[in-house]
Amino acid sequence: MGITDLIAGFLQDCLDEAENGVLEVQRSDLAQRFNCVPSQINYVMSTRFSPERGYIVESRRGGNGYIRITRVRVDRETLLMHVINSLGEAVDLSSARAILGNLAQSGAVEEDICRALAAAAVSVAGCCAFELLYRLLLRKNNTLGDLSAAVTGLLIAMVSPVTTPYWILLIGDFFAIVVVKQLFGGVGKNFLNPALAARAFMLSWAGEMTTWVGPHSSVPIAGAFDAATYPTPMALLHENNLEGLTQMYDLPEMLVGLTGGSMGEVSALLLLLGGMFLIFRKVITWYIPVSYIGTVAALTFLFPRGNDPVQWMLYNLLGGGLMLGAFFMATDYVTSPVSHKGQAIFGVGCGLITVFIRYFGSYSEGVCYAILVMNLTVWLIDKNIRPNRFGVVKAAKSEKKEAAGK
């Protein structure tokens, strides 16, 4: 622990013991106590006891450097509005992490939420940086404006546990952007979903990628965490332990996301609402999500591994990454078929493989690998199921056959 942390910790302890949250100290006494120069005390005051952190510091020179520290109690709404109003048009990564740290320390936002936001910021920044560097090195035009790299970075964070170290996220960013996307020609030319391919590669560090914590766990923004690991719903389903699953998580908790799992897969309700919004805005079509989710629902209902087929089906639908994969991963324009019939076949295939892996695989979740496998079949689906061309009629085809016979 550095000298700055020691001084800040000592002052925090004194403030906790002081009446009304007011502490009066002498700068010279602190410098002598910690064997440091007075400028070090000034640095601690400006960085650890700033107004953004909820403190007012009054100091004057002379008299051995009198300092008064007052802890200001503000409600969460006031603190959040102060942070929002202080933001400019852009925030760099270090400032974002500092802001999240302040919010977590003040209690305005829970630590696990701050960790999730920080991981998303790191992953998005990593993907954008790798794409920019690659395009600059190869002297190609800048494609950051299409925001595909930012979306990939966000999805990589969402398919990872909240405890995933930042360096693993950055490795996944590099693999997704450089290996899966740019080496095959850039946006629109990759044959695999970059975020899911990155997640499959990141499972090389299986320990870090399969460590789950329960809802409202305390996970610091940086450094190691001290929290008990939690079994996910998919782990319990994989053990055919429906009774244990129902005791740990009820269906309303599964719906709103009060479960363990990756950051972006826990709230089935929000994912469902987001997917319906995309369908309503015609950003995606309904063929892949409906056929995917419908196939999983049909198979888990017809072949349950519990006493209640309806309950078994619902837990399979609401648990794991099914909703995230069906609406936000499998519908990727580049790695999914172009025809509606092909999209329906694609979704059915994803559902079949997902259930097969969940039932018979050694890994409890099959969404990631199901979509990746079906990505490899898109060329075959598009080749054999072609959409009708505008203006082409069946009569023209028959005329061609007759001409060929002559």
Buried (B, 14 or more C-beta within 10 A) or exposed (E): EEEBEBBBEBBBEEBEEBEEBEBEBBBBEBBEEBEBEBEBBBBBBEEBBEEBBBBEBEBEEEEBBBBEBBBEEEEEEEBBEBBEEEEEEEBEBEEBBBBBBBBBBBEBBBBBBBBBBBBBBBBBBBBBBBBBEBBEEEEEEEBBEEEBBBBBBBBBBBBBBBBBBBEBBBBBBBBBBBBBBBEEEBBEEBEBBBBBBBBBBBBEBEEBBBBBBBBEBEBBBEEEBEBEBBBBBBBBBBEBBBEEBBEBBEEEBBBBBBBBBBBBBBBBBBBBEBBEEBBEEEEBBBBBBBBBBBBBBBBBBEEBBBEEBEBBBBBBBBBBBBBBBBBBBBBBEBBBBEBBEBBBBBBBBBBBBBBBBBBEBEBBBBBBBBBBBBBEBBEEBBEEBEEEEEEEEEEEEEEEEEEEEE
